[in-house]
Amino acid sequence: MRRRALVYVFVVLIGSFAGITPASAAADTQADGCSFPVTVTDATGTEVTIEERPERVTTTNPSAAQTMWEIGGRSQVVGLTQYASYLDGAESRTNVSASFGVNVERVVSTNPDLVIAPNASAGDVAPLRQAGLTVYHLPAATTIEDIRAKTTTIGRLTGNCEGATEANAWMDANVDAVRQVTTGVADRPTALYPLGGGYVAAGNTFVTSLIELAGAENVAARNHTQYPQLNDEVILKLDPDVLFVTENTATIAQTEPYASTTAGETNTTVSVRVRNINQPAPRSVVSFAHNATAQLYPDRYDADSYVPRSAVTPAATQTSEPTPADHTPNTDQPTTDASGPGFTAVGVLLAVLALVSTLSRRRP
């Protein structure tokens, strides 16, 4: 209690210089429904109890780090992975990445009050708990609704309930705005998101939800789920009208079997940042939705469709606004931005593909 009181006094002093009242400075811990201690059951069925607002939070996946930034909890984050390096100020946090997943010793070294582990970090949960850390494991997010729920949960766990509500309102406003662009479109293009090696994103995935939001149909979702490996014949039969590509797959439309699809023959691609299509979090949803929709429907999309954070969030409580490049059309091939695959299910698959490729090259 003494530590909490001292922290509160410090926040009040800082807040007085910024024009924030004591009541608003402590709103995240004093507001109804956002007080501590709190006990929440995570995706493993484990009841996780947090006695007081965590001052030190380590995230094992960039989607959780991105969410912390968006809900106003960035000052609490002390550890994150290399794939969250695009976040402003990330360089001052401990990089807890290993060659695959996270390094348990590095996570322990951050002395976290709470570790937030999204679904793609499932394999890290048990070792981290064995090391004596408090870990909350988030369930898989496959829909926009899941992103909303995940944001709310992270806000509750970290005492940023108001920030989570505002981040969700901003995301929802832009989701609604983008859907208005494609309202009434009957003949939507079929699309495919190839990952390399024949792997594609199919049904019951976050990727498919994003593709549908942008006004296209993921043709792989008709008869497949998750991230299947399809042979050339199946891909040719799917015959997508458009391919979604990232900085990691920028030239895939020129390779077989994709080059022989309608998308390849017409060179019709939608270029998006890998972090936005792979990381299920509010900023990714907003950035992808506007970027992809602008490319799919250039005659219908209006840049004024973008809803800035200031339009839905009181100025005194706004978090950092994404840069214009994050939510405007990305018609050029994006450059590598160190965001990496993000270690969602997509990222894990890409990492495995890269590892297999490396090992195969090393064979005598």
N, C-alpha and C positions, 0 to 999 in steps of 0.2 A: 504493500500500500504506500510506503514511503517513496518508493521509486516512481510509482504512478503519480503521486502528488507532485514530486519534483519535476517530472516530465510535463505535467499540466501547467505548472507555474512557468516553466521555460517557454511552452507554447504560447501562453498568454502574453508573456513579455515580447516575444517575437511578433505575435499577432497585433499587439498594440502599435508597433511601428508600421505594420502593413494595413492598418485600419480594420482589423478583424476583432470582433468583440469576444470576450471570454466564452460566452455561450456558444458562438459559432466555432471557436477554436476547439472546443471539446465535444462538438455535436456528434462526431462519429462514435464516441464512447458513451455519451449520455442520452442520445436520442432513443425514443421508445423502440424496442425491438432490435437494438444494436448495442446492448450492454454486455458486459462480461461478468462472470464466466459464461461460456457458451459450450454446449455439447452438440455435435453434429455427426451423423453417421455417414461415412464415406463409401466409395464404390466397392471397397473390400468388405463392407459390412462391419467395419470397426468403428466404435464410438470414439470420436476424437474430442477431447475436452481442452479448451483454451481458457486459462484462468484470468488473463488480462490481455488487453490489446497488445498484440505482438509488435515489439519494437524492431525486431530483426527477422526478416523473411527471406528465405532462399527459394528460388523457383528452379525446377528441374527441366523446364520446357519453355521455349520462348513465348508460347501463347499465354501462359500464366504471367510472365514478366510484362508482356504487352498490356494485359488486362490491368495489372497493378499500376502501370503508368497512366492508363486511361481513367482509372477511378480515383486518382489522387494519392496513391500509396507508394509512389516511386521512392520517397525518402526512407521507407521501411525496408526496401529491398537491399540486401547486402551480398547476395550471390545469384548468379544467373548463368545461362549457357552461352557459348560463343555465338549461337544463332539469334541471340537477342541483342547483338552488338550494335544494331542500327538504332536502338533507343537512345535518346539524348541523355548523356551522362552514364551510359552503361560501362564506359571504360574505367570508371572509378569503382566498379563492383568486382567482386571476386569471380573469376571464370571457373565454374565448377565442371566444365565439360571433360569427358574422357574421350578416348578414340572412338568409343561407342557408348552412348548414354552419358551418365555423369560419374565423376570420381567421388566415391563416398568420403574419402579422407578430406578432399577439398570442401565438400559440403559441411562436414563436421567442423572444419577449421573456421567456417563463417560464424560459428556459435549461434545458430538460428533459434528463435523462439518457435518458429513454425516453418515447415518445408511444404510447399505446394507442389504436388506432383500430378500433372495432367495424365490422361490415359496412356499416352505413348511412353510414359515413364514407368509403366507398371512393374517392369523388372527391377527397378531401383527401390521400390517401396520397402520390401522386406529387409534388405541390407541396411537401409537408412534407419528403420525402426530398431533393428538389432544393435545399431550404434547408439541407441538411446535418444533418438530425435523424435519430436512430435511431427508426424507426417499426415497430411490430408491428401487422399488420392481421389482425384476428380474422375467422373465417368466420361466415357467417350462422347464427343459432341458431333452429331451428324446433321443437325438442322440449325436454322437460325434461332429457333426457340431454345435449343440446347445451349447456344452461346449466351443467350439472355439469362438462362438459369445459372450457368457457370459463373457469369459475371456477378450475379446477385450473391452466389455462395462465397466467392472470393471476397466480395465486399463485406459480407457478414463475418467471415473468419478473421479479417484484418481490421475491422472497425471502420470500414469505409462504405457504409451502407448508402449514404446520400450520394457519394461519388459513383457508386455502382448504378444507382437509379438514374442518375444523369447520363452516364455513359450509355445505358440501355435506351434512354429516350433519344439520344443523338443517333444511335444506330438505327432505331426503329423509324425515326423521321426520314433517314436516308433510304432505308429499305422501302418505305412507302413511296418516296419520291421516284425511285428507280422503277418500281412496279407501275407507276403511272405512265412512264415512258413507253412501256410495252403493252399497256392495256389496249385490247382490241386487235392485237396482232394474232391472226389465225394460223398463218403458215410460218412457224418458228423453225429456224435452222437446226439441223441435227449436229451435235458436236461430240468431240472426243478429247480427253486429256491423256495423252500418252506419256508414260514415265520412262520409257526405254526398256529394251529387252522383251518387248511384247506386253509388258504390264500396263494396265490402264486403270483409271478410277471409274468405278461402276456405281451400282445402287447402294443405298444406305450409307452414304458418305457425305462428309462436309462439302467435298468438292462438287458433288452433284447438286446439292442445295444451292451453292453459289452459281453454278452454270444455269440452273433453272431461274434463279433470281435475275440473272442478266438477260433472260429472254430466249434461251436456247434449250434444246432437249439433249441430255446426255444419252446418246444412242446405246452406249454400253450398259446403261441401267435397265434396259428392257428385259434382258435375260441373264444379267450377271449382277453380283453384289461384291462389295468391298473392292479389293485391288487384284483382280485375276490376271493371269498371264494368258494372253490369247495368241493363237497361231496366226500366220499371215492370212490364211483363207478366211478365218472368222473376221479379222479386221477389214478385209476387202469387202466382205458381205455387209458389214456395218456401214461402210461407205459414208463417213461423216461429211457434212457440208463445210465444216470448219474445225480446225484444230486449235486447242488452247496450248500455247507454248510459253515457256519461261526462259530466263537467261541460261538455264541448264539444258534446255531442249530447243534452242532457237532455230536449229537447222533440221529438225526431225521431219518436217514436211517434205524435205528433199530426199529422204531416204525411204527405201522400201520396207514395208508395204504401203506406207502412208503416201508416198509420192504417186501411187496409182489409185488413190481415192479421189473423190470429187474435190475434197479440200486441198489435196496435194496438186492435182492437175490445174486447179484455179488459183493456187497459192493463196488460199484464204485461211488466215490465222488470226488469232487474238492474242496479243502479247501482254502478259501480266507478270508481275513480280512473284517469284516463288514464295516469298514470305506471305503474300496476301492470299494465295490460293491454298497454301498448306497450313497456315496457322489460324485455328479457329478462335478468333477474338474480335472485339468490336471494331478496332481500326482496320483490320484485314477485311471484314465484311464491307465496310463503307468504301474503302479504297478499291477493292475488287469490283464491287457493284457498279460504281461510276465508271471506272476504267473500261471494264468489259462491255458494259451497255453502250458506252460512247462509240466503241469500235464496231459492235454488232449493228447498231442502229444510228449511224451518223446523221441521218436525215430527221430523226425524231428526237435525238438527245439534245438537250440544252444545258450548257454549263451551269446555268442558274438553277438547275435541279438540285445541285449540291446544297445541303442544309448545314451551315457552319455550326460549330458547337455553341457559339454565342447566341444562336437563335433558340436554343432549347435549354441552355444552362445559365444561371445567374452569373454575371461577370466575376463576382467575388469568389466563386467556387469552381471556376473553370480549370481544367487541367490543360496541359500543353496541346495546342492545336496541331494536327498532322500537317506537314508541309504540303503546298499545292501539288507537288509531284505525286503525293500519295493518293490524291483523289481526282486528278484530272486525266484525260485520255493519254495513254502511253502508247502512241502509235509507232514509236521507234522501238527496236529491240532493246530491252532493258539491259543495263550493265550489271555485272556482279556487284552486289551491295553488302556482301559479307553476312547476309541474313541466313544463308544456307537453307537446307531442306526443312528445318524447323522441328524435326523429329516428331511429327504427327505420324499416323500410320503410313502416310505417303513418304515422309522423311525417312522412317525406318526402312521402308522398302528400297528407297533410293540408296541409302547407305549400304544395305546388303548387296545391291547390284554393283555398287562401286567396289566393295570388298571382294566379291566374286571375280570381278574383272581384274583387280589387282593380283589376286592369287593365281588366276589363270595365266597372267603374263609372266609370273615367276616360275612356272613349271619348266623343268629342264627339257 
